[in-house]
Amino acid sequence: IPIAPVPDNIRALPYLEADEGVMIAQVEFRSAAATGGLRTGDIVLGINGKRVDETTIFAAVKQAPRNKAFSVWYLRNGGWHETWVKIEK
């Protein structure tokens, strides 16, 4: 999934930690992210209970189990959400 930095107006939210999260720049049709309900513009904050940022998100996804759903915490429209994503490979 292509990612982008979190916009400054979202970064300023009082409940986010410094440098926390990454913005999803694009979700491909039928991808694991799309199947999990993630959308372009969502801010991913955690994977499998661990908070992520631009330097740790790819390692977290790489460590996530294959063929088994794992949790993804994200912000959308100012609300905190959780979904389950399954990478089949």
Stockholm file with secondary structure:
# STOCKHOLM 1.0

chainA/1-89         IPIAPVPDNIRALPYLEADEGVMIAQVEFRSAAATGGLRTGDIVLGINGKRVDETTIFAAVKQAPRNKAFSVWYLRNGGWHETWVKIEK
#=GR chainA/1-89 SS CCEECCCHHHHTCTTSCTTCCEEECCCCTTSHHHHTTCCTTCEEEEETTEECCTTTHHHHHHHSCBSSCEEEEEEETTEEEEEEECBCC
#=GC SS_cons        CCEECCCHHHHTCTTSCTTCCEEECCCCTTSHHHHTTCCTTCEEEEETTEECCTTTHHHHHHHSCBSSCEEEEEEETTEEEEEEECBCC
//
